[in-house]
Amino acid sequence: DENRNFTNIFFLRKWSFVKNICCNNLEMTLYELVILAKCAQTKATTNLARSVASSIMSAGGNVRDVKVLSDRILPRPRKCNDYNKYLVGRYLQVLFDGNPMVANEALKKAQSSY
């Protein structure tokens, strides 16, 4: 199935030096989520980015930017759920504002596409 990606969350970074936005008495901090996905067709990558962004927005966050950073050769082969090994991965960056609950929801959604 081309919509199933292997996703490894490299990091979820909280930018503490950026001024927090206050919305409904909740502090929203800028987060950066970097995802390593299988280098598949563009539709699969778009579906992954769309599902992560929609889960952030449904949890009350604000998506600032979604970028495909690049396709790179991986330092070691990665196995997918179809038991094939892949040598090339696609890096995605998602910048969003939210609270820790929103960040956890984004992580769960990205990991659930594994």
LOVEX-517679 format. One record per atom (N, C-alpha, C): residue number from 1; residue in three letters; atom name; x, y, z. Coordinates in pm, whole numbers. Layout:
REM LOVEX-517679
pt nr NUM; rest Ala; atom CA; u X; v Y; w Z
...
END
This chain:
REM LOVEX-517679
pt nr 1; rest Asp; atom N; u 84; v -117; w 0
pt nr 1; rest Asp; atom CA; u 0; v 0; w 0
pt nr 1; rest Asp; atom C; u 89; v 124; w 0
pt nr 2; rest Glu; atom N; u 73; v 211; w -97
pt nr 2; rest Glu; atom CA; u 162; v 324; w -111
pt nr 2; rest Glu; atom C; u 139; v 432; w -7
pt nr 3; rest Asn; atom N; u 25; v 431; w 62
pt nr 3; rest Asn; atom CA; u -3; v 532; w 162
pt nr 3; rest Asn; atom C; u 60; v 500; w 297
pt nr 4; rest Arg; atom N; u 113; v 382; w 314
pt nr 4; rest Arg; atom CA; u 177; v 345; w 440
pt nr 4; rest Arg; atom C; u 324; v 382; w 432
pt nr 5; rest Asn; atom N; u 367; v 472; w 516
pt nr 5; rest Asn; atom CA; u 506; v 515; w 520
pt nr 5; rest Asn; atom C; u 571; v 458; w 644
pt nr 6; rest Phe; atom N; u 703; v 442; w 639
pt nr 6; rest Phe; atom CA; u 771; v 423; w 766
pt nr 6; rest Phe; atom C; u 805; v 562; w 812
pt nr 7; rest Thr; atom N; u 773; v 592; w 936
pt nr 7; rest Thr; atom CA; u 801; v 725; w 988
pt nr 7; rest Thr; atom C; u 882; v 711; w 1115
pt nr 8; rest Asn; atom N; u 988; v 779; w 1120
pt nr 8; rest Asn; atom CA; u 1069; v 787; w 1240
pt nr 8; rest Asn; atom C; u 1071; v 932; w 1282
pt nr 9; rest Ile; atom N; u 1030; v 960; w 1403
pt nr 9; rest Ile; atom CA; u 1030; v 1095; w 1452
pt nr 9; rest Ile; atom C; u 1172; v 1124; w 1500
pt nr 10; rest Phe; atom N; u 1240; v 1210; w 1429
pt nr 10; rest Phe; atom CA; u 1376; v 1242; w 1470
pt nr 10; rest Phe; atom C; u 1377; v 1330; w 1594
pt nr 11; rest Phe; atom N; u 1302; v 1435; w 1592
pt nr 11; rest Phe; atom CA; u 1292; v 1514; w 1714
pt nr 11; rest Phe; atom C; u 1170; v 1604; w 1710
pt nr 12; rest Leu; atom N; u 1125; v 1636; w 1828
pt nr 12; rest Leu; atom CA; u 1021; v 1736; w 1847
pt nr 12; rest Leu; atom C; u 1086; v 1843; w 1931
pt nr 13; rest Arg; atom N; u 1116; v 1956; w 1874
pt nr 13; rest Arg; atom CA; u 1192; v 2060; w 1941
pt nr 13; rest Arg; atom C; u 1097; v 2171; w 1984
pt nr 14; rest Lys; atom N; u 1112; v 2211; w 2110
pt nr 14; rest Lys; atom CA; u 1037; v 2324; w 2162
pt nr 14; rest Lys; atom C; u 1128; v 2446; w 2158
pt nr 15; rest Trp; atom N; u 1085; v 2548; w 2085
pt nr 15; rest Trp; atom CA; u 1165; v 2670; w 2073
pt nr 15; rest Trp; atom C; u 1129; v 2761; w 2188
pt nr 16; rest Ser; atom N; u 1214; v 2767; w 2290
pt nr 16; rest Ser; atom CA; u 1182; v 2846; w 2408
pt nr 16; rest Ser; atom C; u 1214; v 2993; w 2392
pt nr 17; rest Phe; atom N; u 1300; v 3027; w 2296
pt nr 17; rest Phe; atom CA; u 1337; v 3167; w 2280
pt nr 17; rest Phe; atom C; u 1236; v 3245; w 2196
pt nr 18; rest Val; atom N; u 1142; v 3177; w 2136
pt nr 18; rest Val; atom CA; u 1037; v 3244; w 2060
pt nr 18; rest Val; atom C; u 928; v 3288; w 2156
pt nr 19; rest Lys; atom N; u 877; v 3407; w 2137
pt nr 19; rest Lys; atom CA; u 772; v 3458; w 2226
pt nr 19; rest Lys; atom C; u 648; v 3371; w 2216
pt nr 20; rest Asn; atom N; u 598; v 3331; w 2332
pt nr 20; rest Asn; atom CA; u 479; v 3245; w 2336
pt nr 20; rest Asn; atom C; u 355; v 3326; w 2300
pt nr 21; rest Ile; atom N; u 262; v 3263; w 2232
pt nr 21; rest Ile; atom CA; u 135; v 3323; w 2197
pt nr 21; rest Ile; atom C; u 33; v 3279; w 2300
pt nr 22; rest Cys; atom N; u -43; v 3372; w 2351
pt nr 22; rest Cys; atom CA; u -146; v 3337; w 2450
pt nr 22; rest Cys; atom C; u -282; v 3337; w 2381
pt nr 23; rest Cys; atom N; u -349; v 3225; w 2386
pt nr 23; rest Cys; atom CA; u -480; v 3212; w 2321
pt nr 23; rest Cys; atom C; u -574; v 3140; w 2418
pt nr 24; rest Asn; atom N; u -681; v 3205; w 2460
pt nr 24; rest Asn; atom CA; u -777; v 3148; w 2555
pt nr 24; rest Asn; atom C; u -708; v 3102; w 2683
pt nr 25; rest Asn; atom N; u -617; v 3184; w 2732
pt nr 25; rest Asn; atom CA; u -541; v 3158; w 2855
pt nr 25; rest Asn; atom C; u -455; v 3032; w 2846
pt nr 26; rest Leu; atom N; u -423; v 2987; w 2726
pt nr 26; rest Leu; atom CA; u -332; v 2874; w 2707
pt nr 26; rest Leu; atom C; u -208; v 2925; w 2635
pt nr 27; rest Glu; atom N; u -92; v 2893; w 2687
pt nr 27; rest Glu; atom CA; u 30; v 2932; w 2619
pt nr 27; rest Glu; atom C; u 56; v 2838; w 2504
pt nr 28; rest Met; atom N; u 84; v 2895; w 2389
pt nr 28; rest Met; atom CA; u 113; v 2815; w 2271
pt nr 28; rest Met; atom C; u 258; v 2841; w 2233
pt nr 29; rest Thr; atom N; u 338; v 2737; w 2236
pt nr 29; rest Thr; atom CA; u 479; v 2746; w 2207
pt nr 29; rest Thr; atom C; u 505; v 2695; w 2066
pt nr 30; rest Leu; atom N; u 609; v 2748; w 2004
pt nr 30; rest Leu; atom CA; u 647; v 2702; w 1870
pt nr 30; rest Leu; atom C; u 720; v 2569; w 1881
pt nr 31; rest Tyr; atom N; u 673; v 2469; w 1807
pt nr 31; rest Tyr; atom CA; u 735; v 2337; w 1801
pt nr 31; rest Tyr; atom C; u 781; v 2309; w 1659
pt nr 32; rest Glu; atom N; u 887; v 2230; w 1649
pt nr 32; rest Glu; atom CA; u 936; v 2183; w 1520
pt nr 32; rest Glu; atom C; u 935; v 2030; w 1524
pt nr 33; rest Leu; atom N; u 864; v 1970; w 1431
pt nr 33; rest Leu; atom CA; u 855; v 1825; w 1421
pt nr 33; rest Leu; atom C; u 923; v 1783; w 1291
pt nr 34; rest Val; atom N; u 1027; v 1700; w 1301
pt nr 34; rest Val; atom CA; u 1097; v 1650; w 1183
pt nr 34; rest Val; atom C; u 1064; v 1502; w 1169
pt nr 35; rest Ile; atom N; u 1016; v 1464; w 1052
pt nr 35; rest Ile; atom CA; u 972; v 1327; w 1025
pt nr 35; rest Ile; atom C; u 1056; v 1270; w 912
pt nr 36; rest Leu; atom N; u 1102; v 1149; w 930
pt nr 36; rest Leu; atom CA; u 1168; v 1075; w 823
pt nr 36; rest Leu; atom C; u 1067; v 976; w 768
pt nr 37; rest Ala; atom N; u 1035; v 991; w 640
pt nr 37; rest Ala; atom CA; u 935; v 906; w 576
pt nr 37; rest Ala; atom C; u 996; v 832; w 458
pt nr 38; rest Lys; atom N; u 928; v 727; w 416
pt nr 38; rest Lys; atom CA; u 972; v 652; w 299
pt nr 38; rest Lys; atom C; u 960; v 741; w 176
pt nr 39; rest Cys; atom N; u 1058; v 732; w 90
pt nr 39; rest Cys; atom CA; u 1058; v 810; w -33
pt nr 39; rest Cys; atom C; u 963; v 742; w -130
pt nr 40; rest Ala; atom N; u 836; v 780; w -122
pt nr 40; rest Ala; atom CA; u 734; v 717; w -205
pt nr 40; rest Ala; atom C; u 679; v 820; w -303
pt nr 41; rest Gln; atom N; u 566; v 789; w -358
pt nr 41; rest Gln; atom CA; u 502; v 884; w -448
pt nr 41; rest Gln; atom C; u 460; v 1009; w -372
pt nr 42; rest Thr; atom N; u 442; v 1116; w -444
pt nr 42; rest Thr; atom CA; u 410; v 1244; w -384
pt nr 42; rest Thr; atom C; u 278; v 1239; w -308
pt nr 43; rest Lys; atom N; u 184; v 1160; w -355
pt nr 43; rest Lys; atom CA; u 53; v 1150; w -292
pt nr 43; rest Lys; atom C; u 65; v 1096; w -149
pt nr 44; rest Ala; atom N; u 151; v 998; w -129
pt nr 44; rest Ala; atom CA; u 168; v 941; w 5
pt nr 44; rest Ala; atom C; u 229; v 1042; w 101
pt nr 45; rest Thr; atom N; u 326; v 1120; w 55
pt nr 45; rest Thr; atom CA; u 387; v 1222; w 139
pt nr 45; rest Thr; atom C; u 287; v 1333; w 171
pt nr 46; rest Thr; atom N; u 206; v 1370; w 73
pt nr 46; rest Thr; atom CA; u 104; v 1472; w 93
pt nr 46; rest Thr; atom C; u 0; v 1424; w 195
pt nr 47; rest Asn; atom N; u -40; v 1299; w 187
pt nr 47; rest Asn; atom CA; u -137; v 1245; w 282
pt nr 47; rest Asn; atom C; u -81; v 1243; w 423
pt nr 48; rest Leu; atom N; u 47; v 1209; w 437
pt nr 48; rest Leu; atom CA; u 111; v 1208; w 568
pt nr 48; rest Leu; atom C; u 114; v 1349; w 626
pt nr 49; rest Ala; atom N; u 158; v 1447; w 547
pt nr 49; rest Ala; atom CA; u 165; v 1586; w 595
pt nr 49; rest Ala; atom C; u 26; v 1639; w 627
pt nr 50; rest Arg; atom N; u -72; v 1605; w 545
pt nr 50; rest Arg; atom CA; u -209; v 1652; w 567
pt nr 50; rest Arg; atom C; u -268; v 1593; w 694
pt nr 51; rest Ser; atom N; u -243; v 1465; w 719
pt nr 51; rest Ser; atom CA; u -299; v 1402; w 838
pt nr 51; rest Ser; atom C; u -235; v 1457; w 966
pt nr 52; rest Val; atom N; u -104; v 1483; w 964
pt nr 52; rest Val; atom CA; u -38; v 1541; w 1081
pt nr 52; rest Val; atom C; u -89; v 1683; w 1104
pt nr 53; rest Ala; atom N; u -100; v 1763; w 998
pt nr 53; rest Ala; atom CA; u -147; v 1901; w 1011
pt nr 53; rest Ala; atom C; u -292; v 1906; w 1059
pt nr 54; rest Ser; atom N; u -376; v 1818; w 1009
pt nr 54; rest Ser; atom CA; u -516; v 1819; w 1052
pt nr 54; rest Ser; atom C; u -530; v 1775; w 1197
pt nr 55; rest Ser; atom N; u -444; v 1683; w 1243
pt nr 55; rest Ser; atom CA; u -451; v 1643; w 1384
pt nr 55; rest Ser; atom C; u -405; v 1756; w 1475
pt nr 56; rest Ile; atom N; u -307; v 1836; w 1431
pt nr 56; rest Ile; atom CA; u -262; v 1951; w 1509
pt nr 56; rest Ile; atom C; u -375; v 2054; w 1518
pt nr 57; rest Met; atom N; u -439; v 2081; w 1406
pt nr 57; rest Met; atom CA; u -544; v 2183; w 1404
pt nr 57; rest Met; atom C; u -669; v 2137; w 1482
pt nr 58; rest Ser; atom N; u -700; v 2008; w 1476
pt nr 58; rest Ser; atom CA; u -817; v 1959; w 1550
pt nr 58; rest Ser; atom C; u -792; v 1958; w 1701
pt nr 59; rest Ala; atom N; u -664; v 1951; w 1742
pt nr 59; rest Ala; atom CA; u -631; v 1954; w 1884
pt nr 59; rest Ala; atom C; u -618; v 2097; w 1936
pt nr 60; rest Gly; atom N; u -634; v 2196; w 1848
pt nr 60; rest Gly; atom CA; u -631; v 2335; w 1892
pt nr 60; rest Gly; atom C; u -501; v 2407; w 1862
pt nr 61; rest Gly; atom N; u -414; v 2347; w 1781
pt nr 61; rest Gly; atom CA; u -288; v 2411; w 1746
pt nr 61; rest Gly; atom C; u -299; v 2492; w 1618
pt nr 62; rest Asn; atom N; u -189; v 2555; w 1584
pt nr 62; rest Asn; atom CA; u -182; v 2637; w 1464
pt nr 62; rest Asn; atom C; u -60; v 2592; w 1383
pt nr 63; rest Val; atom N; u -81; v 2545; w 1261
pt nr 63; rest Val; atom CA; u 29; v 2500; w 1176
pt nr 63; rest Val; atom C; u 86; v 2621; w 1103
pt nr 64; rest Arg; atom N; u 214; v 2646; w 1124
pt nr 64; rest Arg; atom CA; u 279; v 2758; w 1056
pt nr 64; rest Arg; atom C; u 332; v 2720; w 919
pt nr 65; rest Asp; atom N; u 397; v 2604; w 911
pt nr 65; rest Asp; atom CA; u 462; v 2569; w 785
pt nr 65; rest Asp; atom C; u 484; v 2418; w 780
pt nr 66; rest Val; atom N; u 471; v 2362; w 662
pt nr 66; rest Val; atom CA; u 504; v 2222; w 635
pt nr 66; rest Val; atom C; u 597; v 2222; w 514
pt nr 67; rest Lys; atom N; u 716; v 2166; w 530
pt nr 67; rest Lys; atom CA; u 814; v 2164; w 422
pt nr 67; rest Lys; atom C; u 865; v 2022; w 400
pt nr 68; rest Val; atom N; u 892; v 1992; w 276
pt nr 68; rest Val; atom CA; u 969; v 1872; w 245
pt nr 68; rest Val; atom C; u 1113; v 1921; w 233
pt nr 69; rest Leu; atom N; u 1197; v 1879; w 329
pt nr 69; rest Leu; atom CA; u 1334; v 1930; w 331
pt nr 69; rest Leu; atom C; u 1415; v 1875; w 216
pt nr 70; rest Ser; atom N; u 1419; v 1744; w 203
pt nr 70; rest Ser; atom CA; u 1491; v 1684; w 92
pt nr 70; rest Ser; atom C; u 1477; v 1532; w 98
pt nr 71; rest Asp; atom N; u 1518; v 1469; w -9
pt nr 71; rest Asp; atom CA; u 1533; v 1324; w -13
pt nr 71; rest Asp; atom C; u 1681; v 1296; w 2
pt nr 72; rest Arg; atom N; u 1716; v 1213; w 98
pt nr 72; rest Arg; atom CA; u 1857; v 1188; w 127
pt nr 72; rest Arg; atom C; u 1884; v 1039; w 138
pt nr 73; rest Ile; atom N; u 2007; v 1004; w 110
pt nr 73; rest Ile; atom CA; u 2053; v 867; w 132
pt nr 73; rest Ile; atom C; u 2069; v 848; w 282
pt nr 74; rest Leu; atom N; u 2011; v 741; w 335
pt nr 74; rest Leu; atom CA; u 2015; v 715; w 478
pt nr 74; rest Leu; atom C; u 2148; v 653; w 518
pt nr 75; rest Pro; atom N; u 2194; v 678; w 640
pt nr 75; rest Pro; atom CA; u 2321; v 622; w 683
pt nr 75; rest Pro; atom C; u 2320; v 469; w 694
pt nr 76; rest Arg; atom N; u 2202; v 413; w 719
pt nr 76; rest Arg; atom CA; u 2188; v 266; w 722
pt nr 76; rest Arg; atom C; u 2050; v 232; w 667
pt nr 77; rest Pro; atom N; u 2033; v 114; w 611
pt nr 77; rest Pro; atom CA; u 1902; v 77; w 555
pt nr 77; rest Pro; atom C; u 1795; v 72; w 663
pt nr 78; rest Arg; atom N; u 1675; v 118; w 628
pt nr 78; rest Arg; atom CA; u 1562; v 116; w 721
pt nr 78; rest Arg; atom C; u 1459; v 16; w 670
pt nr 79; rest Lys; atom N; u 1404; v -63; w 762
pt nr 79; rest Lys; atom CA; u 1301; v -159; w 725
pt nr 79; rest Lys; atom C; u 1164; v -94; w 736
pt nr 80; rest Cys; atom N; u 1076; v -134; w 647
pt nr 80; rest Cys; atom CA; u 939; v -84; w 649
pt nr 80; rest Cys; atom C; u 849; v -200; w 689
pt nr 81; rest Asn; atom N; u 719; v -170; w 702
pt nr 81; rest Asn; atom CA; u 626; v -276; w 741
pt nr 81; rest Asn; atom C; u 603; v -378; w 631
pt nr 82; rest Asp; atom N; u 651; v -352; w 510
pt nr 82; rest Asp; atom CA; u 642; v -452; w 404
pt nr 82; rest Asp; atom C; u 769; v -536; w 396
pt nr 83; rest Tyr; atom N; u 856; v -524; w 497
pt nr 83; rest Tyr; atom CA; u 980; v -601; w 514
pt nr 83; rest Tyr; atom C; u 1084; v -575; w 406
pt nr 84; rest Asn; atom N; u 1069; v -466; w 333
pt nr 84; rest Asn; atom CA; u 1172; v -424; w 239
pt nr 84; rest Asn; atom C; u 1265; v -326; w 309
pt nr 85; rest Lys; atom N; u 1388; v -320; w 260
pt nr 85; rest Lys; atom CA; u 1484; v -224; w 314
pt nr 85; rest Lys; atom C; u 1495; v -106; w 219
pt nr 86; rest Tyr; atom N; u 1498; v 13; w 277
pt nr 86; rest Tyr; atom CA; u 1504; v 135; w 197
pt nr 86; rest Tyr; atom C; u 1631; v 211; w 230
pt nr 87; rest Leu; atom N; u 1693; v 264; w 127
pt nr 87; rest Leu; atom CA; u 1819; v 337; w 142
pt nr 87; rest Leu; atom C; u 1802; v 487; w 127
pt nr 88; rest Val; atom N; u 1685; v 533; w 84
pt nr 88; rest Val; atom CA; u 1659; v 675; w 64
pt nr 88; rest Val; atom C; u 1537; v 714; w 147
pt nr 89; rest Gly; atom N; u 1546; v 826; w 217
pt nr 89; rest Gly; atom CA; u 1435; v 873; w 299
pt nr 89; rest Gly; atom C; u 1400; v 1017; w 266
pt nr 90; rest Arg; atom N; u 1278; v 1053; w 296
pt nr 90; rest Arg; atom CA; u 1229; v 1189; w 273
pt nr 90; rest Arg; atom C; u 1208; v 1257; w 408
pt nr 91; rest Tyr; atom N; u 1270; v 1373; w 424
pt nr 91; rest Tyr; atom CA; u 1262; v 1448; w 548
pt nr 91; rest Tyr; atom C; u 1153; v 1556; w 536
pt nr 92; rest Leu; atom N; u 1063; v 1557; w 634
pt nr 92; rest Leu; atom CA; u 955; v 1656; w 641
pt nr 92; rest Leu; atom C; u 973; v 1739; w 767
pt nr 93; rest Gln; atom N; u 945; v 1868; w 757
pt nr 93; rest Gln; atom CA; u 950; v 1957; w 873
pt nr 93; rest Gln; atom C; u 813; v 2021; w 890
pt nr 94; rest Val; atom N; u 759; v 2012; w 1012
pt nr 94; rest Val; atom CA; u 632; v 2074; w 1044
pt nr 94; rest Val; atom C; u 656; v 2172; w 1158
pt nr 95; rest Leu; atom N; u 628; v 2300; w 1135
pt nr 95; rest Leu; atom CA; u 637; v 2403; w 1238
pt nr 95; rest Leu; atom C; u 495; v 2436; w 1283
pt nr 96; rest Phe; atom N; u 472; v 2429; w 1414
pt nr 96; rest Phe; atom CA; u 337; v 2457; w 1463
pt nr 96; rest Phe; atom C; u 343; v 2517; w 1603
pt nr 97; rest Asp; atom N; u 238; v 2593; w 1634
pt nr 97; rest Asp; atom CA; u 218; v 2648; w 1768
pt nr 97; rest Asp; atom C; u 120; v 2559; w 1841
pt nr 98; rest Gly; atom N; u 147; v 2537; w 1968
pt nr 98; rest Gly; atom CA; u 55; v 2456; w 2046
pt nr 98; rest Gly; atom C; u 105; v 2438; w 2187
pt nr 99; rest Asn; atom N; u 27; v 2368; w 2265
pt nr 99; rest Asn; atom CA; u 67; v 2333; w 2400
pt nr 99; rest Asn; atom C; u 120; v 2190; w 2398
pt nr 100; rest Pro; atom N; u 170; v 2139; w 2510
pt nr 100; rest Pro; atom CA; u 224; v 2002; w 2509
pt nr 100; rest Pro; atom C; u 124; v 1895; w 2468
pt nr 101; rest Met; atom N; u -4; v 1917; w 2495
pt nr 101; rest Met; atom CA; u -106; v 1820; w 2454
pt nr 101; rest Met; atom C; u -115; v 1813; w 2301
pt nr 102; rest Val; atom N; u -106; v 1927; w 2235
pt nr 102; rest Val; atom CA; u -109; v 1932; w 2089
pt nr 102; rest Val; atom C; u 15; v 1863; w 2032
pt nr 103; rest Ala; atom N; u 131; v 1886; w 2095
pt nr 103; rest Ala; atom CA; u 256; v 1824; w 2049
pt nr 103; rest Ala; atom C; u 248; v 1672; w 2060
pt nr 104; rest Asn; atom N; u 192; v 1622; w 2170
pt nr 104; rest Asn; atom CA; u 177; v 1477; w 2186
pt nr 104; rest Asn; atom C; u 81; v 1420; w 2083
pt nr 105; rest Glu; atom N; u -25; v 1493; w 2051
pt nr 105; rest Glu; atom CA; u -120; v 1448; w 1949
pt nr 105; rest Glu; atom C; u -54; v 1439; w 1811
pt nr 106; rest Ala; atom N; u 33; v 1537; w 1781
pt nr 106; rest Ala; atom CA; u 104; v 1534; w 1653
pt nr 106; rest Ala; atom C; u 199; v 1416; w 1645
pt nr 107; rest Leu; atom N; u 268; v 1388; w 1755
pt nr 107; rest Leu; atom CA; u 357; v 1271; w 1758
pt nr 107; rest Leu; atom C; u 280; v 1142; w 1739
pt nr 108; rest Lys; atom N; u 167; v 1128; w 1806
pt nr 108; rest Lys; atom CA; u 86; v 1005; w 1792
pt nr 108; rest Lys; atom C; u 39; v 986; w 1649
pt nr 109; rest Lys; atom N; u -5; v 1096; w 1587
pt nr 109; rest Lys; atom CA; u -55; v 1085; w 1450
pt nr 109; rest Lys; atom C; u 56; v 1047; w 1352
pt nr 110; rest Ala; atom N; u 174; v 1107; w 1370
pt nr 110; rest Ala; atom CA; u 285; v 1074; w 1282
pt nr 110; rest Ala; atom C; u 331; v 930; w 1302
pt nr 111; rest Gln; atom N; u 332; v 884; w 1425
pt nr 111; rest Gln; atom CA; u 374; v 747; w 1453
pt nr 111; rest Gln; atom C; u 268; v 645; w 1413
pt nr 112; rest Ser; atom N; u 143; v 685; w 1411
pt nr 112; rest Ser; atom CA; u 37; v 591; w 1375
pt nr 112; rest Ser; atom C; u 39; v 559; w 1226
pt nr 113; rest Ser; atom N; u 104; v 643; w 1147
pt nr 113; rest Ser; atom CA; u 113; v 614; w 1003
pt nr 113; rest Ser; atom C; u 221; v 512; w 974
pt nr 114; rest Tyr; atom N; u 291; v 465; w 1076
pt nr 114; rest Tyr; atom CA; u 392; v 362; w 1060
pt nr 114; rest Tyr; atom C; u 322; v 233; w 1033
END
